[in-house]
Amino acid sequence: MASPNPNLSSFIWSVADLLRGDYKQSEYGKVILPFTVLRRLDCVLEPTKAAVLAEKAAREKAGLNPESFLLRATGTYFYNTSPLDLKKLMGDQDHIGENLRAYMQAFSPAVRDIFESFEFHTQIDKLAKSGLLYMVTEKFANIDLHPDRVSNAEMGAVFEELIRKFAELSNETAGEHFTPREVIRLMVNLLFIEDDQALTKPGVVRSLYDPTAGTGGMLSVAEEHLAGLNPNARLVMYGQELNPESYAICKADMLIKGQDIANIIFGNTLSADGLPGKHFDYSLSNPPFGVEWKKIEKEIRKEAEQMGFNGRFGPGLPRVSDGSLLFLLHLIAKMRPAVDGGSRFGIVLNGSSISYGIVQPGTPLDDGVPFVQTTNMTKGTFEPDDLQKTTPEIAAQFPRSRLSGGEVILGIRASIGAAHIVPGALAGANLSRGVARIAPNARISSGYLVAYFGTGAVSQYWQISKQGSTFNEVSIETVRELMVSVPPREQQAEIITYVERQLGRFDNLTAEAQRAIDLLQERRTALVSAAVTGQIDVRIPA
């Protein structure tokens, strides 16, 4: 299993030191990612540079379109007709911007499209204006990213590591951009395990599709797996990706691997299927967790109503908060009919023990299903006797946030970090969207988890992670990504006992202080009353 080369990742990441001050941290990726792709392509083409230039001159002299000859000369699906490369650009510091643009323009159209997705020319202008263009280009010109030195699997891992770092700096969720390779490998093994015999036949060709392609990690691992089974097999890969930077990286990776990059589509898979009518032998997907489809609701409902079972959403639509189920319906629609051999697909669905509740509870009722809101919770108190109620029909739409008693509820909006154990009397109640339900497993007790949420480190984590202008909130993904230290259950019990004993002491001290304040307040009131009614002489002696 490939893992990111720490030295390579660190070297590429060191470019951030040059950008600091002129770029925000969240903008580092706009420079580092396209330059990494550029250097990778530059290294791939370097051995055939002389042959390409000679071929171009000969074919143009003969009055022929040189493109097909250039592709054959490179042995890849792309080329560059400039006599320059990144190392040669270093020989003319005064004209680095002009020469770099000319070099970029000499790539074949497919590569130019990749860098347009990165909006790379905008970054060239900004770097030149900041006086950084030569230094950044020099950094990348001095690193060897040829596939003989850095395999496709290693390069993919490096890209994913960089994207993870940029996602953290941008306060995004890294899981939106990549799936851990060990998870992908498990999915691929499960996907192909029933077809091993068929896949080992000479010259076998199969198609694979990922509607949430990211940087192409799932496609790449599947190709590696099939090559291990049968070096003569061919996997034709298809994908669609919404994030422009991930799309560009995926497209570059497919280009280097000899795939037809016309099969890699940019755009929103759910609202605009980029491969309509296509069916595939295999599909893999890790759709984003907890993402609503409200922004594309109009397009989704239009397809469902107008096309029915001739479209992707004939079986019905999930609630707006469940985008994952839409991807499941989409994959089912991409399966080959059984008479044509059928299909197999793997999808990662959210089976987390952490979930939030009702999005729109409707008008409060006198009788119905009670639900906990952030207004019922603070870090010190929980008021379960003053809950609003919603209809059983609305509550039934959110079964995963239905309370059973004993689990932990956590404020993720407004009262961020307020955590309490659900009393048994609330079994059957539900939650508002601003509260997360956490069902601890056998290794961790609810009491310990509540105590852990009350630590300073976790409070700081919420503070750093919170977002929003109208009101503060943390995402359910942020809660899932929180690292929890889990000692043995016996130690957890000891910690809970100690914390409760100390909190009890604090409560007693607070009560004593409050009694003293109340007594002083009474004496103050009596003093003022006595002074006003003349019971004491307030005159100052002469």
Rosetta blueprint (number, residue, H / E / L):
1 M L
2 A L
3 S L
4 P L
5 N L
6 P H
7 N H
8 L H
9 S H
10 S H
11 F H
12 I H
13 W H
14 S L
15 V H
16 A H
17 D H
18 L H
19 L H
20 R E
21 G L
22 D L
23 Y E
24 K L
25 Q H
26 S H
27 E H
28 Y H
29 G H
30 K H
31 V H
32 I H
33 L H
34 P H
35 F H
36 T H
37 V H
38 L H
39 R H
40 R H
41 L H
42 D H
43 C H
44 V H
45 L H
46 E H
47 P H
48 T H
49 K H
50 A H
51 A H
52 V H
53 L H
54 A H
55 E H
56 K H
57 A H
58 A H
59 R H
60 E H
61 K H
62 A L
63 G L
64 L L
65 N L
66 P L
67 E H
68 S H
69 F H
70 L H
71 L H
72 R H
73 A H
74 T H
75 G L
76 T L
77 Y L
78 F L
79 Y L
80 N E
81 T L
82 S L
83 P L
84 L L
85 D L
86 L H
87 K H
88 K H
89 L H
90 M L
91 G L
92 D L
93 Q H
94 D H
95 H H
96 I H
97 G H
98 E H
99 N H
100 L H
101 R H
102 A H
103 Y H
104 M H
105 Q H
106 A L
107 F E
108 S L
109 P H
110 A H
111 V H
112 R H
113 D H
114 I H
115 F H
116 E H
117 S H
118 F L
119 E L
120 F H
121 H H
122 T H
123 Q H
124 I H
125 D H
126 K H
127 L H
128 A H
129 K H
130 S H
131 G L
132 L L
133 L H
134 Y H
135 M H
136 V H
137 T H
138 E H
139 K H
140 F H
141 A H
142 N L
143 I L
144 D L
145 L L
146 H L
147 P L
148 D L
149 R L
150 V L
151 S L
152 N H
153 A H
154 E H
155 M H
156 G H
157 A H
158 V H
159 F H
160 E H
161 E H
162 L H
163 I H
164 R H
165 K H
166 F H
167 A H
168 E H
169 L H
170 S L
171 N L
172 E L
173 T L
174 A H
175 G H
176 E H
177 H L
178 F L
179 T L
180 P L
181 R H
182 E H
183 V H
184 I H
185 R H
186 L H
187 M H
188 V H
189 N H
190 L H
191 L H
192 F H
193 I H
194 E H
195 D H
196 D H
197 Q H
198 A H
199 L H
200 T L
201 K L
202 P L
203 G L
204 V L
205 V E
206 R E
207 S E
208 L E
209 Y E
210 D E
211 P L
212 T L
213 A L
214 G L
215 T L
216 G L
217 G H
218 M H
219 L H
220 S H
221 V H
222 A H
223 E H
224 E H
225 H H
226 L H
227 A H
228 G H
229 L H
230 N L
231 P L
232 N L
233 A L
234 R E
235 L E
236 V E
237 M E
238 Y E
239 G E
240 Q E
241 E E
242 L L
243 N L
244 P H
245 E H
246 S H
247 Y H
248 A H
249 I H
250 C H
251 K H
252 A H
253 D H
254 M H
255 L H
256 I H
257 K L
258 G L
259 Q L
260 D L
261 I H
262 A H
263 N H
264 I E
265 I E
266 F E
267 G L
268 N L
269 T L
270 L L
271 S L
272 A L
273 D L
274 G L
275 L L
276 P L
277 G L
278 K L
279 H L
280 F E
281 D L
282 Y E
283 S E
284 L E
285 S E
286 N L
287 P L
288 P L
289 F L
290 G L
291 V L
292 E L
293 W L
294 K H
295 K H
296 I H
297 E H
298 K H
299 E H
300 I H
301 R H
302 K H
303 E H
304 A H
305 E H
306 Q H
307 M H
308 G H
309 F H
310 N H
311 G L
312 R L
313 F L
314 G L
315 P L
316 G L
317 L L
318 P L
319 R L
320 V L
321 S L
322 D L
323 G H
324 S H
325 L H
326 L H
327 F H
328 L H
329 L H
330 H H
331 L H
332 I H
333 A H
334 K L
335 M E
336 R L
337 P L
338 A H
339 V H
340 D H
341 G L
342 G L
343 S L
344 R E
345 F E
346 G E
347 I E
348 V L
349 L L
350 N L
351 G L
352 S L
353 S L
354 I E
355 S E
356 Y E
357 G L
358 I E
359 V L
360 Q L
361 P L
362 G L
363 T L
364 P L
365 L L
366 D L
367 D L
368 G L
369 V E
370 P E
371 F E
372 V E
373 Q L
374 T H
375 T H
376 N H
377 M E
378 T L
379 K L
380 G L
381 T L
382 F E
383 E L
384 P L
385 D L
386 D L
387 L L
388 Q E
389 K E
390 T E
391 T L
392 P H
393 E H
394 I H
395 A H
396 A H
397 Q L
398 F L
399 P H
400 R H
401 S H
402 R L
403 L L
404 S L
405 G L
406 G L
407 E L
408 V E
409 I E
410 L E
411 G E
412 I L
413 R E
414 A L
415 S L
416 I L
417 G L
418 A L
419 A E
420 H E
421 I E
422 V L
423 P L
424 G H
425 A H
426 L H
427 A L
428 G L
429 A L
430 N E
431 L E
432 S E
433 R L
434 G L
435 V E
436 A E
437 R E
438 I E
439 A L
440 P L
441 N L
442 A L
443 R L
444 I L
445 S L
446 S H
447 G H
448 Y H
449 L H
450 V H
451 A H
452 Y H
453 F H
454 G L
455 T L
456 G H
457 A H
458 V H
459 S H
460 Q H
461 Y H
462 W H
463 Q H
464 I H
465 S H
466 K L
467 Q E
468 G L
469 S L
470 T L
471 F L
472 N L
473 E E
474 V L
475 S L
476 I H
477 E H
478 T H
479 V H
480 R H
481 E H
482 L L
483 M L
484 V L
485 S L
486 V L
487 P L
488 P L
489 R H
490 E H
491 Q H
492 Q H
493 A H
494 E H
495 I H
496 I H
497 T H
498 Y H
499 V H
500 E H
501 R H
502 Q H
503 L H
504 G H
505 R H
506 F H
507 D H
508 N H
509 L H
510 T H
511 A H
512 E H
513 A H
514 Q H
515 R H
516 A H
517 I H
518 D H
519 L H
520 L H
521 Q H
522 E H
523 R H
524 R H
525 T H
526 A H
527 L H
528 V H
529 S H
530 A H
531 A H
532 V H
533 T H
534 G L
535 Q L
536 I L
537 D L
538 V L
539 R L
540 I L
541 P L
542 A L
